[in-house]
């Protein structure tokens, strides 16, 4: 057995004759355990919060969106349809037409987007799960619309089959009769059949209708759309598939993943995660200063023993190695206990909802191997450097 490692283990498990050193060692170990648990719980909590936040976008945005690289619309040709059908990674696709519009309901007005979707839309995204009042679009009532909760509040509108929600869009071109306001716009009367809730930005932005209704409003042919929404099969890497699809379809189209569609939000989440990690790593560094202090105190306490080891032939580097290993083992012990406590707490929160935000919503957590690996690497690296710093106090003048 490696002799420095053997001595380091002996020093780790044996009690010092000085009670102050024993207390400092216990405090250092407890500090490492608590800091490790806190770091893992915070990372798991933020991962859960990230999943919870992104679940809203998953209900509204597809895995991949295909749109025109120039202009707002394009023609959905048989060639494009055949190209999409040949990909086994594509589970479903849906045609979408989106345009800014002016909405009027009982003399109240609002500007938002009308989004036309076909009957396959719910196979791509589960928007029907966000409907809190009424129902989703139905072919039995083709001129029905599903309105965002923000727009519903601004127009003081609920589910209403009687009073129309009138939608206006500007007519294309530049030939208008200014004496006749109706010549400036296209309009259509619809009825609100449902109200959906996702997040404020989306709730105040969209009104959903069937694709042919929006095409009728805009006076577009039935093959003119603004985007194709794709749902990929489980396990398919959206980013890699988007690159493959871009090469296949060419520069005429713009291919975007869900992450790219919400790039600002993803960047914000990643930045917050990084900031939290650094903050709690700083707390961990402060806790590891206790290990440095404990090792230095141990070195002073074992000074006579170290002189004996030096006389028996051990080098200064070997003696330093004893305390590097001791500090590292102390960090590993705190890591194992702290990480076990953290994993247990996260698991219990995930399964039994011990801590609640309100009566219906538990604090979200996510147990991920990535977070376990990050905590392990952080503790091991910082623990090693803490031990090296403490052992650097050992020199010949100290042992003479």
DORO-196080 format. One record per residue (C-alpha): chain; x, y, z. Coordinates in steps of 0.5 Angstrom, whole numbers, plus 500, padded with zeros to 3 digits. Example, Ala and Ser with C-alpha at 12.3 -4.5 7.8 and 13.67 -1.06 7.14 Angstrom:
! residues 2
+-------+-----+-----+-----+
! zakol !   x !   y !   z !
+-------+-----+-----+-----+
!     A ! 525 ! 491 ! 516 !
!     A ! 527 ! 498 ! 514 !
+-------+-----+-----+-----+
! end
This chain:
! residues 400
+-------+-----+-----+-----+
! zakol !   x !   y !   z !
+-------+-----+-----+-----+
!     A ! 500 ! 500 ! 500 !
!     A ! 502 ! 507 ! 499 !
!     A ! 505 ! 509 ! 505 !
!     A ! 503 ! 517 ! 505 !
!     A ! 496 ! 514 ! 503 !
!     A ! 496 ! 510 ! 509 !
!     A ! 499 ! 515 ! 514 !
!     A ! 493 ! 520 ! 511 !
!     A ! 488 ! 515 ! 513 !
!     A ! 490 ! 514 ! 520 !
!     A ! 491 ! 521 ! 521 !
!     A ! 483 ! 522 ! 518 !
!     A ! 480 ! 517 ! 523 !
!     A ! 484 ! 518 ! 529 !
!     A ! 483 ! 523 ! 534 !
!     A ! 487 ! 528 ! 536 !
!     A ! 490 ! 529 ! 543 !
!     A ! 488 ! 537 ! 542 !
!     A ! 480 ! 537 ! 542 !
!     A ! 480 ! 544 ! 539 !
!     A ! 483 ! 540 ! 533 !
!     A ! 478 ! 535 ! 533 !
!     A ! 472 ! 541 ! 533 !
!     A ! 475 ! 544 ! 527 !
!     A ! 475 ! 538 ! 523 !
!     A ! 468 ! 536 ! 525 !
!     A ! 466 ! 543 ! 523 !
!     A ! 470 ! 543 ! 516 !
!     A ! 467 ! 536 ! 515 !
!     A ! 460 ! 539 ! 516 !
!     A ! 461 ! 545 ! 512 !
!     A ! 463 ! 541 ! 506 !
!     A ! 457 ! 537 ! 507 !
!     A ! 452 ! 542 ! 508 !
!     A ! 455 ! 546 ! 502 !
!     A ! 455 ! 540 ! 497 !
!     A ! 448 ! 539 ! 499 !
!     A ! 446 ! 546 ! 498 !
!     A ! 450 ! 546 ! 491 !
!     A ! 446 ! 540 ! 489 !
!     A ! 439 ! 542 ! 491 !
!     A ! 440 ! 549 ! 488 !
!     A ! 442 ! 546 ! 481 !
!     A ! 437 ! 541 ! 481 !
!     A ! 432 ! 546 ! 483 !
!     A ! 434 ! 550 ! 478 !
!     A ! 434 ! 545 ! 473 !
!     A ! 427 ! 543 ! 475 !
!     A ! 425 ! 550 ! 474 !
!     A ! 428 ! 550 ! 467 !
!     A ! 424 ! 544 ! 465 !
!     A ! 418 ! 547 ! 468 !
!     A ! 419 ! 554 ! 464 !
!     A ! 420 ! 550 ! 458 !
!     A ! 414 ! 546 ! 458 !
!     A ! 410 ! 552 ! 456 !
!     A ! 414 ! 553 ! 450 !
!     A ! 414 ! 546 ! 448 !
!     A ! 406 ! 547 ! 448 !
!     A ! 406 ! 553 ! 444 !
!     A ! 412 ! 551 ! 439 !
!     A ! 414 ! 545 ! 435 !
!     A ! 421 ! 542 ! 435 !
!     A ! 423 ! 545 ! 428 !
!     A ! 420 ! 551 ! 424 !
!     A ! 421 ! 552 ! 417 !
!     A ! 419 ! 559 ! 414 !
!     A ! 421 ! 563 ! 408 !
!     A ! 428 ! 566 ! 409 !
!     A ! 426 ! 572 ! 405 !
!     A ! 419 ! 575 ! 406 !
!     A ! 413 ! 572 ! 410 !
!     A ! 410 ! 567 ! 406 !
!     A ! 412 ! 561 ! 401 !
!     A ! 408 ! 556 ! 397 !
!     A ! 407 ! 549 ! 400 !
!     A ! 409 ! 545 ! 394 !
!     A ! 408 ! 538 ! 392 !
!     A ! 416 ! 537 ! 392 !
!     A ! 416 ! 540 ! 399 !
!     A ! 411 ! 535 ! 402 !
!     A ! 415 ! 529 ! 398 !
!     A ! 421 ! 531 ! 401 !
!     A ! 418 ! 532 ! 408 !
!     A ! 415 ! 525 ! 408 !
!     A ! 421 ! 521 ! 406 !
!     A ! 424 ! 523 ! 413 !
!     A ! 423 ! 518 ! 418 !
!     A ! 425 ! 522 ! 423 !
!     A ! 419 ! 527 ! 422 !
!     A ! 413 ! 524 ! 426 !
!     A ! 408 ! 530 ! 424 !
!     A ! 408 ! 536 ! 420 !
!     A ! 403 ! 542 ! 420 !
!     A ! 402 ! 548 ! 416 !
!     A ! 401 ! 555 ! 419 !
!     A ! 399 ! 562 ! 416 !
!     A ! 401 ! 568 ! 421 !
!     A ! 399 ! 575 ! 420 !
!     A ! 398 ! 581 ! 424 !
!     A ! 391 ! 583 ! 425 !
!     A ! 386 ! 588 ! 428 !
!     A ! 381 ! 585 ! 433 !
!     A ! 374 ! 588 ! 435 !
!     A ! 369 ! 586 ! 440 !
!     A ! 364 ! 590 ! 442 !
!     A ! 367 ! 596 ! 441 !
!     A ! 374 ! 594 ! 444 !
!     A ! 380 ! 594 ! 440 !
!     A ! 387 ! 590 ! 440 !
!     A ! 392 ! 589 ! 435 !
!     A ! 395 ! 582 ! 435 !
!     A ! 397 ! 576 ! 431 !
!     A ! 392 ! 571 ! 427 !
!     A ! 395 ! 564 ! 427 !
!     A ! 392 ! 559 ! 422 !
!     A ! 393 ! 552 ! 423 !
!     A ! 391 ! 546 ! 420 !
!     A ! 388 ! 539 ! 423 !
!     A ! 394 ! 536 ! 424 !
!     A ! 397 ! 542 ! 429 !
!     A ! 395 ! 538 ! 435 !
!     A ! 399 ! 532 ! 433 !
!     A ! 405 ! 537 ! 433 !
!     A ! 404 ! 541 ! 439 !
!     A ! 399 ! 540 ! 445 !
!     A ! 396 ! 547 ! 445 !
!     A ! 389 ! 544 ! 447 !
!     A ! 392 ! 542 ! 453 !
!     A ! 393 ! 550 ! 455 !
!     A ! 385 ! 551 ! 454 !
!     A ! 382 ! 553 ! 460 !
!     A ! 375 ! 555 ! 458 !
!     A ! 371 ! 553 ! 452 !
!     A ! 375 ! 548 ! 447 !
!     A ! 380 ! 548 ! 442 !
!     A ! 378 ! 549 ! 434 !
!     A ! 373 ! 544 ! 431 !
!     A ! 371 ! 543 ! 424 !
!     A ! 364 ! 543 ! 426 !
!     A ! 365 ! 550 ! 427 !
!     A ! 370 ! 553 ! 422 !
!     A ! 369 ! 560 ! 424 !
!     A ! 371 ! 559 ! 431 !
!     A ! 377 ! 562 ! 434 !
!     A ! 381 ! 560 ! 440 !
!     A ! 384 ! 567 ! 444 !
!     A ! 390 ! 568 ! 448 !
!     A ! 388 ! 570 ! 455 !
!     A ! 391 ! 576 ! 455 !
!     A ! 387 ! 578 ! 449 !
!     A ! 381 ! 576 ! 452 !
!     A ! 382 ! 580 ! 458 !
!     A ! 384 ! 586 ! 454 !
!     A ! 377 ! 585 ! 450 !
!     A ! 373 ! 583 ! 456 !
!     A ! 371 ! 577 ! 452 !
!     A ! 370 ! 570 ! 454 !
!     A ! 367 ! 564 ! 450 !
!     A ! 362 ! 567 ! 446 !
!     A ! 358 ! 564 ! 440 !
!     A ! 353 ! 570 ! 439 !
!     A ! 357 ! 576 ! 439 !
!     A ! 362 ! 576 ! 433 !
!     A ! 370 ! 578 ! 434 !
!     A ! 371 ! 581 ! 428 !
!     A ! 378 ! 581 ! 425 !
!     A ! 381 ! 586 ! 420 !
!     A ! 388 ! 586 ! 416 !
!     A ! 390 ! 591 ! 411 !
!     A ! 389 ! 589 ! 403 !
!     A ! 395 ! 588 ! 399 !
!     A ! 397 ! 593 ! 394 !
!     A ! 397 ! 601 ! 394 !
!     A ! 390 ! 602 ! 390 !
!     A ! 385 ! 605 ! 395 !
!     A ! 379 ! 609 ! 395 !
!     A ! 380 ! 613 ! 401 !
!     A ! 373 ! 615 ! 401 !
!     A ! 371 ! 608 ! 403 !
!     A ! 374 ! 605 ! 409 !
!     A ! 372 ! 598 ! 407 !
!     A ! 377 ! 598 ! 401 !
!     A ! 383 ! 599 ! 406 !
!     A ! 382 ! 592 ! 409 !
!     A ! 379 ! 585 ! 409 !
!     A ! 375 ! 583 ! 414 !
!     A ! 372 ! 577 ! 417 !
!     A ! 367 ! 575 ! 423 !
!     A ! 369 ! 569 ! 428 !
!     A ! 366 ! 567 ! 434 !
!     A ! 371 ! 565 ! 441 !
!     A ! 370 ! 558 ! 442 !
!     A ! 376 ! 557 ! 447 !
!     A ! 381 ! 561 ! 451 !
!     A ! 388 ! 559 ! 452 !
!     A ! 393 ! 560 ! 457 !
!     A ! 401 ! 559 ! 457 !
!     A ! 405 ! 565 ! 458 !
!     A ! 404 ! 573 ! 458 !
!     A ! 408 ! 574 ! 452 !
!     A ! 404 ! 569 ! 448 !
!     A ! 397 ! 570 ! 451 !
!     A ! 397 ! 577 ! 449 !
!     A ! 400 ! 575 ! 442 !
!     A ! 396 ! 570 ! 439 !
!     A ! 389 ! 568 ! 436 !
!     A ! 388 ! 561 ! 433 !
!     A ! 384 ! 560 ! 427 !
!     A ! 383 ! 554 ! 422 !
!     A ! 388 ! 555 ! 416 !
!     A ! 383 ! 556 ! 411 !
!     A ! 379 ! 561 ! 415 !
!     A ! 386 ! 566 ! 415 !
!     A ! 387 ! 564 ! 408 !
!     A ! 380 ! 567 ! 406 !
!     A ! 381 ! 573 ! 410 !
!     A ! 388 ! 574 ! 407 !
!     A ! 385 ! 573 ! 400 !
!     A ! 391 ! 567 ! 399 !
!     A ! 391 ! 561 ! 395 !
!     A ! 390 ! 554 ! 399 !
!     A ! 397 ! 553 ! 398 !
!     A ! 400 ! 559 ! 401 !
!     A ! 403 ! 559 ! 408 !
!     A ! 408 ! 562 ! 413 !
!     A ! 411 ! 556 ! 416 !
!     A ! 411 ! 549 ! 417 !
!     A ! 411 ! 546 ! 424 !
!     A ! 415 ! 539 ! 425 !
!     A ! 414 ! 534 ! 431 !
!     A ! 420 ! 529 ! 431 !
!     A ! 420 ! 522 ! 433 !
!     A ! 423 ! 521 ! 440 !
!     A ! 430 ! 521 ! 441 !
!     A ! 432 ! 525 ! 435 !
!     A ! 437 ! 531 ! 436 !
!     A ! 433 ! 537 ! 433 !
!     A ! 439 ! 541 ! 432 !
!     A ! 443 ! 536 ! 428 !
!     A ! 436 ! 534 ! 424 !
!     A ! 435 ! 542 ! 423 !
!     A ! 442 ! 542 ! 420 !
!     A ! 441 ! 536 ! 415 !
!     A ! 434 ! 539 ! 413 !
!     A ! 437 ! 546 ! 412 !
!     A ! 442 ! 542 ! 407 !
!     A ! 436 ! 538 ! 404 !
!     A ! 431 ! 544 ! 403 !
!     A ! 437 ! 549 ! 401 !
!     A ! 437 ! 557 ! 403 !
!     A ! 430 ! 558 ! 400 !
!     A ! 428 ! 556 ! 407 !
!     A ! 430 ! 558 ! 414 !
!     A ! 430 ! 552 ! 419 !
!     A ! 429 ! 553 ! 427 !
!     A ! 429 ! 549 ! 433 !
!     A ! 425 ! 551 ! 439 !
!     A ! 431 ! 553 ! 442 !
!     A ! 433 ! 558 ! 436 !
!     A ! 426 ! 560 ! 436 !
!     A ! 426 ! 562 ! 444 !
!     A ! 434 ! 564 ! 444 !
!     A ! 433 ! 570 ! 448 !
!     A ! 429 ! 566 ! 454 !
!     A ! 434 ! 560 ! 453 !
!     A ! 440 ! 565 ! 454 !
!     A ! 437 ! 568 ! 460 !
!     A ! 436 ! 561 ! 463 !
!     A ! 443 ! 559 ! 462 !
!     A ! 446 ! 565 ! 464 !
!     A ! 442 ! 565 ! 471 !
!     A ! 444 ! 557 ! 472 !
!     A ! 451 ! 559 ! 471 !
!     A ! 451 ! 565 ! 476 !
!     A ! 447 ! 561 ! 481 !
!     A ! 453 ! 556 ! 480 !
!     A ! 458 ! 561 ! 481 !
!     A ! 455 ! 564 ! 487 !
!     A ! 454 ! 557 ! 491 !
!     A ! 461 ! 555 ! 489 !
!     A ! 464 ! 561 ! 492 !
!     A ! 460 ! 559 ! 498 !
!     A ! 463 ! 552 ! 498 !
!     A ! 470 ! 555 ! 497 !
!     A ! 469 ! 559 ! 504 !
!     A ! 467 ! 552 ! 507 !
!     A ! 473 ! 549 ! 504 !
!     A ! 477 ! 554 ! 508 !
!     A ! 475 ! 550 ! 514 !
!     A ! 479 ! 544 ! 511 !
!     A ! 485 ! 549 ! 510 !
!     A ! 485 ! 551 ! 517 !
!     A ! 484 ! 544 ! 520 !
!     A ! 490 ! 541 ! 516 !
!     A ! 494 ! 547 ! 518 !
!     A ! 492 ! 545 ! 525 !
!     A ! 493 ! 538 ! 524 !
!     A ! 500 ! 539 ! 521 !
!     A ! 502 ! 543 ! 527 !
!     A ! 499 ! 538 ! 532 !
!     A ! 503 ! 532 ! 529 !
!     A ! 510 ! 536 ! 528 !
!     A ! 514 ! 531 ! 532 !
!     A ! 511 ! 525 ! 529 !
!     A ! 513 ! 529 ! 522 !
!     A ! 520 ! 530 ! 525 !
!     A ! 520 ! 522 ! 526 !
!     A ! 518 ! 521 ! 519 !
!     A ! 523 ! 526 ! 516 !
!     A ! 529 ! 522 ! 520 !
!     A ! 526 ! 515 ! 518 !
!     A ! 527 ! 517 ! 510 !
!     A ! 521 ! 521 ! 508 !
!     A ! 522 ! 527 ! 504 !
!     A ! 518 ! 533 ! 505 !
!     A ! 514 ! 532 ! 498 !
!     A ! 512 ! 525 ! 501 !
!     A ! 510 ! 529 ! 508 !
!     A ! 506 ! 534 ! 504 !
!     A ! 503 ! 528 ! 500 !
!     A ! 500 ! 526 ! 507 !
!     A ! 496 ! 532 ! 508 !
!     A ! 494 ! 533 ! 501 !
!     A ! 491 ! 526 ! 501 !
!     A ! 488 ! 527 ! 508 !
!     A ! 485 ! 534 ! 506 !
!     A ! 483 ! 530 ! 499 !
!     A ! 480 ! 525 ! 503 !
!     A ! 476 ! 529 ! 508 !
!     A ! 473 ! 533 ! 502 !
!     A ! 471 ! 526 ! 499 !
!     A ! 468 ! 524 ! 505 !
!     A ! 464 ! 531 ! 505 !
!     A ! 462 ! 530 ! 498 !
!     A ! 459 ! 523 ! 499 !
!     A ! 455 ! 525 ! 505 !
!     A ! 453 ! 531 ! 502 !
!     A ! 451 ! 529 ! 495 !
!     A ! 447 ! 523 ! 498 !
!     A ! 443 ! 528 ! 503 !
!     A ! 442 ! 532 ! 497 !
!     A ! 440 ! 527 ! 492 !
!     A ! 435 ! 524 ! 497 !
!     A ! 432 ! 531 ! 499 !
!     A ! 431 ! 532 ! 491 !
!     A ! 428 ! 525 ! 490 !
!     A ! 423 ! 526 ! 496 !
!     A ! 421 ! 533 ! 493 !
!     A ! 420 ! 530 ! 486 !
!     A ! 416 ! 524 ! 489 !
!     A ! 412 ! 527 ! 495 !
!     A ! 412 ! 534 ! 494 !
!     A ! 415 ! 536 ! 501 !
!     A ! 415 ! 544 ! 499 !
!     A ! 410 ! 547 ! 496 !
!     A ! 409 ! 554 ! 492 !
!     A ! 402 ! 554 ! 493 !
!     A ! 396 ! 549 ! 494 !
!     A ! 397 ! 546 ! 487 !
!     A ! 404 ! 547 ! 485 !
!     A ! 410 ! 544 ! 488 !
!     A ! 417 ! 547 ! 488 !
!     A ! 420 ! 544 ! 481 !
!     A ! 426 ! 539 ! 481 !
!     A ! 430 ! 535 ! 477 !
!     A ! 434 ! 529 ! 478 !
!     A ! 440 ! 530 ! 473 !
!     A ! 446 ! 526 ! 472 !
!     A ! 449 ! 532 ! 469 !
!     A ! 448 ! 536 ! 476 !
!     A ! 451 ! 530 ! 480 !
!     A ! 457 ! 530 ! 475 !
!     A ! 458 ! 538 ! 476 !
!     A ! 458 ! 537 ! 484 !
!     A ! 463 ! 531 ! 484 !
!     A ! 468 ! 535 ! 480 !
!     A ! 467 ! 542 ! 483 !
!     A ! 468 ! 539 ! 490 !
!     A ! 474 ! 534 ! 488 !
!     A ! 478 ! 540 ! 484 !
!     A ! 477 ! 545 ! 490 !
!     A ! 478 ! 540 ! 495 !
!     A ! 485 ! 538 ! 492 !
!     A ! 487 ! 545 ! 491 !
!     A ! 485 ! 547 ! 499 !
!     A ! 489 ! 541 ! 501 !
!     A ! 495 ! 543 ! 497 !
!     A ! 494 ! 550 ! 500 !
!     A ! 495 ! 547 ! 507 !
!     A ! 500 ! 543 ! 505 !
!     A ! 505 ! 548 ! 502 !
!     A ! 506 ! 550 ! 510 !
!     A ! 510 ! 544 ! 510 !
!     A ! 518 ! 546 ! 509 !
!     A ! 524 ! 544 ! 513 !
!     A ! 525 ! 550 ! 517 !
!     A ! 518 ! 548 ! 520 !
!     A ! 520 ! 541 ! 522 !
!     A ! 527 ! 543 ! 524 !
+-------+-----+-----+-----+
! end
